[in-house]
Each structure stands twice: as C-alpha cells, then as structure tokens.
C-alpha cells in the first residue's frame, strides 16, 4: 500500500484533508480526515462502501447517500474523525452492472438477498481487510464506528482495530427503500433505526412510513397524502394568517420524515406567498423530495426559497400565465408545466397525471386550505394525516373549506386509523374512503 496524494478538500460539510491510498494496483481508497487523529481517544470513523447510484446520483433505492451525508455532518460537528470511502464495494461487492441487474430482479419481487442469489452472486462479497490496513497507516488503532452493520465492527476487531463503540446512522426511510431496509435488518442482521449501541448518538427518525399506510398508487396518478397541523379547535392559522408554530418541533420533524419518505411534496401558490417554505428535509437525516407548486398565473416570486438550490422544483401552471413569467421561473432552474385550467386554477386531474408521468408515485400535500379542499372535493386523496396541537385560538382559518356536503351521512369516510404521539401533539392518519 502507498499514499498517492494528500490535499485539502473543502466541502459543504466543512474542510477535510483528503488522502488517496493505492491499496492494490489500480485500486484506490479515499480517506477524509477532520482534525488531528493522534491523541484524544478513538476518533469517530465511518467505513463507507462505494455506491455510485446512491452517493452521486441520489438514488433512494438505498440509504447510502443519506448515510454518507449524515456521517460527514457528524464528523464535521465533532471536529475530529475520518470517513474512509471504500472502493470496490459497489452493490455489496458485486459491481455496478451486477447491482443494476439485481435491481431488475428486485422489481420482479425479489428482496436484495434473493436478487443476488438468483443471479448466482454472493449476498455480500465485501472485504474490509484493506480498510483496516489504511486505518493503521493513518495511525488509527481504535475507533468509534458509525455503522448499522455489525460485520464491519467484527472484521475490524479481527484485523486488530479496537472498536470502542458502535454508533448507528439513523436515517429517515423512503417508500422506495423500506423493503431494502427491512431486508438488511431481518436477513443481514443490521441494526434497525432504534438498534442497540454502546453510545446512542440520536433518537430514531419518526416512523413516517407507518403513517403513510399501504401506498398503492391508483392508475394514472400518484398516491396522495394530505398532511396539515391544526389546533384542538381545528384551525390551521389565526384570522391574521399566523401559523408559526401551531405544532411542536417533534411534530414538525414527523412532517420532514414524511417528506423524506415521498417522491414529491406539493403546495399551492398561496402557501408560497404567505409562508415562503423551503419544503426540504432538515429536521431528520433524509433525502429531500421534488417540490411542486400549483400556480395557475405564476405569482411565485423568483426569490421564493423553494426555487433555490436542490432538489428540483416543478411549477404547474395554465395558459393564463404569461410567456415572460414562464421564462422567469425557468431561469431559476425550476421546471414549468403548462396544463389545462380547472374550477379553482390548475386542473388537478391533469396535474396529478403530469406528476405520475414524471415518475412521482407518492405525493405529500402540505397545503394550503384551498388545495386541500379541492383535492378532497375531487376525490383525489388516498390518506389524511393530521397533527393536532394542544392549543385553542377560536376564530381562524380552517384546513378544509366547503365541500358542498349537506348531510353528515354524505361526508367523506375515513378508515384504518393510525396514531403517533409526540411530546406535545397527536398525529392521526386515515385512509380515505
């Protein structure tokens, strides 16, 4: 083994010292080091298996990208530690092309273990011997290991590296990788999000997938889940429009976990103008979904936070918007989709069809009241998730407006209740119809 190059690498997580090691001819490992490793006890350490699809392309079929970002954040926050990016571990050691072939088997019903076996591949072909050797060259003889995989701790110990603690990397699940995560826990022995650790570093993310229920998109449109927070007397804002914050931070973390679980999150332009939301995942470690705005005349300002940076934003509009405004929005990097007009703005059926054509299978709708009412009135909602806060404000804005229902028996029926309790609030979820 030999060191090839050492360079300072500034990243969004801070500045690291990057060192490339050739462990065998043509095989390079990259070590990202924060602070001084010598002295000060066992450094926080992550052995991260190469995953092009998750790490670089943002695939949510696995949790690799989210774990990579979380590990770098944890190391940067501690100001001391290292991440060793382990090349040759793509697809648990089977390589990129074989991993993609295994994806085909998974789409045909196999779990990640069965998919590899069907192809005559090992379930896990990774070796950590070279990783242990790199750690020794860096002068690291003991670690606090960031992992959910007990095998990593075992093989490092067998290679003479002292593992003083195992700290799990808890990330929020996505509907597209929940089966993958369950297989790792049930068949490969990985720690679950509440797994035992010698020094637990964080509480598990909220179980958003359970709140979303059985996600089965109807033909031609995404599965639609409505989510809003209200007071005990059913208000989502005061008469003046103030809604910050009706719910507590733990309930808002559930909202972020719901975003992380879905392909896209949608609001109406009224919410953009009133609240200027980012619609990203910040309160839990997870992947931010695509952002969607219903805006029939393109009133969304160019300075809106949800037009800035990642992830992608789609603005659904109508021919009532001008060419100049479409150009203005596109210049921010957002996409503009022109659709037919409906009774209250963008035709909702057409909008949902367009999203499904873009690959959106699960859609979280966060408001406002006009959008919520329109979707419920059109019969386009599959799940309702409501956070109820222990507050009473009297007169104010309601989440659901007039649905034209004259008799209680004609009301929308909700079933299959799920309840989630936070420190202050109660979340309840139901299937619609």
C-alpha positions as CSV (number, residue, x, y, z in Angstrom):
1,X,0.0,0.0,0.0
2,X,1.2,3.5,-0.7
3,X,0.0,7.0,-0.3
4,X,-0.6,8.7,-3.7
5,X,-1.6,12.3,-2.8
6,X,-2.8,14.4,0.1
7,X,-4.8,17.6,-0.5
8,X,-7.2,19.9,1.4
9,X,-10.8,19.3,0.3
10,X,-13.4,22.0,1.1
11,X,-16.9,20.5,1.2
12,X,-20.5,21.6,2.2
13,X,-19.7,19.8,5.5
14,X,-16.5,21.7,6.1
15,X,-12.9,21.3,5.2
16,X,-11.3,17.8,5.3
17,X,-7.8,16.5,4.5
18,X,-8.2,14.1,1.6
19,X,-5.6,11.3,1.2
20,X,-5.7,8.8,-1.6
21,X,-4.2,5.4,-0.9
22,X,-3.4,2.7,-3.6
23,X,-4.1,-0.5,-1.7
24,X,-3.5,-2.7,-4.7
25,X,-2.6,-1.8,-8.3
26,X,-5.4,0.2,-9.7
27,X,-7.5,0.2,-6.5
28,X,-7.6,3.5,-4.6
29,X,-9.3,4.3,-1.2
30,X,-10.0,7.8,-0.2
31,X,-9.7,8.9,3.4
32,X,-11.3,12.2,4.5
33,X,-9.9,13.3,7.8
34,X,-11.1,16.1,10.1
35,X,-8.9,17.4,12.9
36,X,-5.9,15.5,14.4
37,X,-6.3,11.7,14.8
38,X,-3.5,11.2,17.2
39,X,-4.4,11.5,20.8
40,X,-7.8,12.4,22.2
41,X,-9.2,8.9,22.2
42,X,-10.9,6.8,19.5
43,X,-11.9,9.0,16.6
44,X,-15.4,8.9,15.1
45,X,-15.0,6.7,12.0
46,X,-17.1,5.7,9.0
47,X,-16.2,3.0,6.5
48,X,-18.4,3.9,3.6
49,X,-18.9,1.4,0.9
50,X,-18.8,2.8,-2.6
51,X,-22.3,3.4,-4.1
52,X,-22.4,5.4,-7.3
53,X,-26.2,5.3,-7.6
54,X,-26.9,6.5,-4.0
55,X,-23.9,8.7,-3.3
56,X,-23.5,10.6,-6.6
57,X,-26.8,10.1,-8.4
58,X,-29.1,10.5,-5.3
59,X,-30.9,7.1,-5.8
60,X,-33.5,6.4,-3.0
61,X,-33.5,2.7,-3.6
62,X,-30.9,2.5,-0.8
63,X,-30.0,4.7,2.1
64,X,-26.3,5.1,1.1
65,X,-26.4,8.7,0.1
66,X,-28.2,9.8,3.2
67,X,-25.8,7.8,5.4
68,X,-22.8,9.4,3.6
69,X,-24.1,12.9,4.2
70,X,-25.1,12.2,7.8
71,X,-21.7,10.7,8.5
72,X,-19.8,13.7,7.1
73,X,-22.0,16.0,9.1
74,X,-21.4,14.0,12.3
75,X,-17.7,14.0,11.8
76,X,-17.6,17.7,11.0
77,X,-19.7,18.6,14.0
78,X,-17.3,16.7,16.3
79,X,-14.4,18.4,14.5
80,X,-12.4,15.2,14.7
81,X,-12.7,11.9,12.8
82,X,-12.5,10.3,9.4
83,X,-14.5,8.8,6.6
84,X,-12.9,6.1,4.5
85,X,-14.5,5.7,1.2
86,X,-14.1,2.1,0.3
87,X,-13.8,1.5,-3.4
88,X,-14.8,-1.9,-4.9
89,X,-17.8,-2.3,-2.6
90,X,-20.4,-1.3,-5.2
91,X,-23.6,-3.4,-4.7
92,X,-22.1,-5.1,-1.6
93,X,-19.1,-6.1,-3.7
94,X,-20.8,-7.4,-6.9
95,X,-20.1,-4.3,-9.0
96,X,-22.2,-1.6,-10.6
97,X,-23.6,-3.6,-13.6
98,X,-24.5,-6.6,-11.4
99,X,-26.1,-4.3,-8.9
100,X,-28.3,-2.9,-11.7
101,X,-29.2,-6.4,-12.7
102,X,-30.1,-7.2,-9.1
103,X,-32.4,-4.1,-9.3
104,X,-34.3,-5.8,-12.1
105,X,-34.8,-8.9,-10.0
106,X,-36.0,-6.7,-7.1
107,X,-38.5,-5.1,-9.4
108,X,-39.7,-8.6,-10.2
109,X,-40.4,-9.2,-6.5
110,X,-37.1,-10.4,-5.0
111,X,-35.6,-8.9,-1.9
112,X,-32.0,-7.7,-2.0
113,X,-30.7,-11.1,-0.8
114,X,-32.8,-13.2,-3.2
115,X,-31.9,-10.9,-6.1
116,X,-28.2,-11.6,-5.8
117,X,-28.8,-15.4,-5.3
118,X,-31.0,-15.5,-8.4
119,X,-28.0,-14.1,-10.4
120,X,-25.5,-16.5,-8.8
121,X,-23.8,-13.7,-6.9
122,X,-22.7,-13.6,-3.3
123,X,-25.1,-11.9,-0.9
124,X,-22.3,-9.8,0.4
125,X,-18.9,-10.0,-1.3
126,X,-17.2,-7.2,0.6
127,X,-13.9,-7.5,2.5
128,X,-12.6,-4.9,5.0
129,X,-9.0,-6.1,5.3
130,X,-7.7,-3.2,3.1
131,X,-9.8,-0.7,5.1
132,X,-8.2,-1.9,8.4
133,X,-4.7,-1.6,6.8
134,X,-5.5,2.0,5.7
135,X,-6.6,2.9,9.2
136,X,-3.3,1.5,10.6
137,X,-1.3,3.6,8.1
138,X,-3.3,6.7,9.3
139,X,-2.2,5.8,12.9
140,X,-5.7,4.8,13.9
141,X,-5.7,1.8,16.3
142,X,-9.2,2.3,17.8
143,X,-12.4,3.8,16.5
144,X,-15.9,4.8,17.4
145,X,-17.6,3.2,14.4
146,X,-20.5,4.8,12.6
147,X,-22.5,1.9,11.1
148,X,-25.6,-0.2,11.3
149,X,-23.7,-3.2,10.1
150,X,-22.3,-5.4,12.9
151,X,-20.0,-7.2,10.4
152,X,-17.9,-4.0,10.0
153,X,-17.2,-4.0,13.7
154,X,-16.4,-7.7,13.8
155,X,-13.9,-7.7,10.9
156,X,-12.2,-4.6,12.2
157,X,-11.7,-6.3,15.6
158,X,-10.4,-9.4,13.9
159,X,-7.9,-7.2,12.0
160,X,-6.6,-5.7,15.2
161,X,-8.6,-2.4,15.2
162,X,-10.2,-1.7,18.6
163,X,-13.9,-0.8,18.2
164,X,-14.7,1.1,21.4
165,X,-18.3,2.0,20.4
166,X,-20.8,1.3,17.6
167,X,-23.0,4.3,16.8
168,X,-25.8,3.6,14.3
169,X,-26.5,6.0,11.5
170,X,-30.3,6.6,11.8
171,X,-31.8,7.9,8.5
172,X,-35.4,8.5,7.5
173,X,-36.8,5.8,5.3
174,X,-38.2,6.4,1.8
175,X,-41.1,4.4,0.5
176,X,-38.9,3.1,-2.3
177,X,-36.2,1.7,0.1
178,X,-38.3,0.5,3.0
179,X,-38.1,-3.1,1.7
180,X,-34.3,-2.8,1.3
181,X,-34.0,-1.6,4.9
182,X,-36.2,-4.4,6.3
183,X,-34.1,-6.9,4.5
184,X,-30.9,-5.6,5.9
185,X,-32.4,-5.7,9.4
186,X,-34.2,-9.1,9.1
187,X,-31.8,-11.1,6.9
188,X,-28.4,-9.5,7.3
189,X,-28.5,-8.6,11.0
190,X,-28.1,-4.8,10.6
191,X,-29.2,-2.6,13.4
192,X,-32.6,-1.1,12.9
193,X,-33.2,2.6,13.4
194,X,-33.6,2.0,17.1
195,X,-30.8,-0.5,17.3
196,X,-28.7,-1.0,20.4
197,X,-25.4,1.0,20.5
198,X,-22.8,1.5,23.2
199,X,-23.3,5.2,22.9
200,X,-26.5,6.1,21.1
201,X,-26.0,9.4,19.4
202,X,-29.5,10.3,18.3
203,X,-33.1,9.2,18.6
204,X,-34.6,7.3,15.6
205,X,-36.4,9.3,13.0
206,X,-40.2,9.2,13.2
207,X,-41.9,6.2,11.6
208,X,-43.4,8.2,8.7
209,X,-43.9,5.1,6.5
210,X,-46.4,3.7,9.0
211,X,-48.3,7.0,9.0
212,X,-48.4,6.8,5.2
213,X,-50.2,3.5,5.3
214,X,-50.3,1.0,2.4
215,X,-49.1,3.0,-0.5
216,X,-50.7,1.7,-3.7
217,X,-50.8,4.5,-6.4
218,X,-54.1,4.5,-8.4
219,X,-53.7,4.2,-12.2
220,X,-52.5,7.3,-13.8
221,X,-51.7,9.4,-10.7
222,X,-49.6,9.3,-7.6
223,X,-50.7,8.1,-4.2
224,X,-51.8,11.4,-2.5
225,X,-51.3,12.0,1.2
226,X,-52.6,15.2,2.8
227,X,-50.7,16.5,5.9
228,X,-51.5,19.5,8.0
229,X,-51.2,20.7,11.6
230,X,-54.2,22.2,13.4
231,X,-55.2,23.4,16.9
232,X,-57.5,21.4,19.0
233,X,-60.4,23.6,17.7
234,X,-59.5,22.8,14.1
235,X,-57.6,25.9,13.0
236,X,-54.5,25.9,10.8
237,X,-53.9,29.7,11.3
238,X,-55.3,32.7,13.1
239,X,-57.6,35.2,11.3
240,X,-54.4,37.2,10.6
241,X,-52.8,34.2,8.9
242,X,-50.2,33.4,11.5
243,X,-49.4,29.7,11.7
244,X,-45.9,29.6,13.2
245,X,-45.8,27.4,15.1
246,X,-49.0,25.6,15.8
247,X,-47.3,22.3,16.4
248,X,-44.1,21.4,18.3
249,X,-40.7,20.7,16.9
250,X,-41.2,16.9,17.3
251,X,-44.4,17.0,15.2
252,X,-42.6,19.1,12.6
253,X,-39.9,16.5,12.5
254,X,-42.6,14.0,11.5
255,X,-43.5,16.3,8.6
256,X,-39.9,16.3,7.5
257,X,-39.8,12.5,7.7
258,X,-42.9,12.3,5.6
259,X,-41.3,14.5,3.0
260,X,-38.2,12.2,3.1
261,X,-40.5,9.2,2.5
262,X,-42.2,10.5,-0.6
263,X,-41.2,11.3,-4.1
264,X,-42.6,14.8,-4.1
265,X,-44.2,17.4,-1.8
266,X,-46.8,19.9,-3.1
267,X,-48.3,23.2,-2.0
268,X,-50.4,25.9,-3.6
269,X,-49.1,29.3,-4.5
270,X,-50.9,30.9,-1.6
271,X,-48.7,29.0,0.8
272,X,-45.6,30.1,-1.1
273,X,-46.7,33.8,-0.9
274,X,-47.7,33.6,2.7
275,X,-45.0,31.3,4.3
276,X,-42.2,31.1,1.8
277,X,-41.4,27.5,2.7
278,X,-38.3,25.6,1.6
279,X,-40.1,22.2,1.5
280,X,-36.8,20.4,2.2
281,X,-35.8,17.8,4.7
282,X,-33.9,19.4,7.5
283,X,-35.2,18.1,10.9
284,X,-34.3,14.4,10.1
285,X,-31.5,12.9,8.1
286,X,-33.1,12.0,4.8
287,X,-33.5,12.9,1.2
288,X,-35.4,16.0,0.1
289,X,-38.2,15.2,-2.4
290,X,-39.0,17.1,-5.6
291,X,-41.0,20.2,-4.8
292,X,-44.3,21.1,-6.7
293,X,-46.2,24.3,-6.7
294,X,-49.8,24.8,-8.1
295,X,-49.7,28.3,-9.6
296,X,-52.2,29.0,-12.4
297,X,-50.9,32.5,-13.1
298,X,-47.3,32.2,-12.0
299,X,-47.4,34.5,-9.0
300,X,-44.5,32.6,-7.4
301,X,-41.7,35.2,-6.9
302,X,-38.2,34.5,-8.3
303,X,-36.9,34.9,-4.8
304,X,-39.0,32.1,-3.4
305,X,-37.0,29.7,-1.2
306,X,-38.4,26.6,-2.9
307,X,-36.9,27.8,-6.2
308,X,-33.4,27.9,-4.7
309,X,-30.9,25.1,-4.9
310,X,-31.7,21.4,-4.6
311,X,-33.9,19.5,-5.1
312,X,-35.8,20.1,-8.4
313,X,-38.9,22.3,-8.3
314,X,-41.8,21.9,-10.7
315,X,-44.4,24.7,-11.1
316,X,-47.7,23.5,-12.5
317,X,-49.4,26.4,-14.3
318,X,-52.0,27.2,-17.0
319,X,-52.2,29.2,-20.2
320,X,-53.3,32.1,-18.0
321,X,-49.6,32.6,-17.2
322,X,-47.5,34.7,-19.5
323,X,-44.5,33.6,-21.6
324,X,-42.4,36.2,-19.7
325,X,-43.3,34.7,-16.3
326,X,-42.6,31.1,-17.6
327,X,-39.2,32.3,-18.7
328,X,-38.6,34.0,-15.4
329,X,-39.4,30.8,-13.4
330,X,-37.3,28.6,-15.7
331,X,-34.3,30.9,-15.3
332,X,-34.3,30.0,-11.6
333,X,-33.7,26.4,-12.6
334,X,-37.2,25.2,-11.9
335,X,-39.4,23.4,-14.4
336,X,-42.7,24.8,-15.7
337,X,-45.5,22.6,-16.9
338,X,-48.5,24.2,-18.6
339,X,-51.8,22.3,-18.0
340,X,-55.5,22.9,-18.6
341,X,-57.4,25.1,-16.2
342,X,-59.8,23.7,-13.6
343,X,-62.5,25.2,-11.5
344,X,-60.0,26.7,-9.0
345,X,-56.9,27.1,-11.0
346,X,-54.8,24.2,-12.4
347,X,-56.8,21.2,-13.4
348,X,-55.9,18.7,-10.6
349,X,-56.5,15.6,-12.5
350,X,-54.2,16.8,-15.3
351,X,-51.6,18.0,-12.7
352,X,-51.5,14.6,-11.0
353,X,-51.3,12.8,-14.3
354,X,-48.3,15.0,-15.3
355,X,-46.6,14.2,-12.0
356,X,-47.0,10.5,-12.5
357,X,-45.6,10.8,-16.0
358,X,-42.6,12.4,-14.4
359,X,-42.1,9.3,-12.2
360,X,-43.8,10.6,-9.0
361,X,-45.5,7.6,-7.3
362,X,-46.1,9.2,-3.8
363,X,-47.1,12.8,-3.3
364,X,-47.3,14.6,0.1
365,X,-49.6,17.7,0.0
366,X,-49.0,20.3,2.7
367,X,-51.5,23.0,1.8
368,X,-53.0,25.4,1.8
369,X,-56.6,25.1,2.6
370,X,-57.7,25.8,-0.9
371,X,-55.6,22.9,-2.3
372,X,-56.6,20.6,0.5
373,X,-60.3,21.3,-0.1
374,X,-60.1,21.0,-3.9
375,X,-58.3,17.6,-3.7
376,X,-60.8,16.2,-1.2
377,X,-63.7,17.5,-3.2
378,X,-62.4,15.9,-6.3
379,X,-61.9,12.5,-4.7
380,X,-58.1,12.6,-5.3
381,X,-56.8,11.9,-1.8
382,X,-55.7,8.5,-0.5
383,X,-54.5,9.3,3.0
384,X,-55.1,12.1,5.5
385,X,-52.5,12.8,8.2
386,X,-53.4,15.5,10.8
387,X,-51.2,16.8,13.6
388,X,-53.4,18.2,16.5
389,X,-51.7,20.6,18.9
390,X,-52.9,21.4,22.4
391,X,-53.9,24.9,21.6
392,X,-57.3,26.7,21.2
393,X,-57.3,30.0,19.2
394,X,-61.0,30.4,18.5
395,X,-61.8,32.1,15.1
396,X,-59.2,31.3,12.4
397,X,-58.6,29.5,9.2
398,X,-59.8,26.0,8.7
399,X,-57.9,23.3,6.8
400,X,-60.9,22.2,4.8
401,X,-63.4,24.5,3.3
402,X,-66.9,24.0,1.9
403,X,-67.2,20.5,0.2
404,X,-70.9,21.0,-0.6
405,X,-71.9,18.4,1.9
406,X,-75.5,18.9,3.2
407,X,-75.9,15.8,5.4
408,X,-73.4,14.1,7.8
409,X,-74.0,10.8,6.1
410,X,-72.6,12.3,2.9
411,X,-69.3,13.1,4.5
412,X,-66.0,11.6,3.4
413,X,-65.4,8.4,5.3
414,X,-62.0,7.7,6.9
415,X,-60.8,4.3,7.9
416,X,-57.7,2.4,9.1
417,X,-56.7,4.8,11.7
418,X,-53.0,5.1,12.8
419,X,-51.9,7.2,15.8
420,X,-48.5,8.6,16.6
421,X,-47.9,10.5,19.8
422,X,-45.2,13.2,20.3
423,X,-44.2,15.0,23.4
424,X,-47.0,17.6,22.8
425,X,-49.0,16.8,19.8
426,X,-51.1,13.9,18.5
427,X,-50.8,12.7,14.9
428,X,-53.7,10.7,13.4
429,X,-53.8,9.2,10.0
430,X,-56.6,7.6,8.0
431,X,-57.2,6.1,4.6
432,X,-59.9,8.0,2.6
433,X,-63.0,6.1,1.5
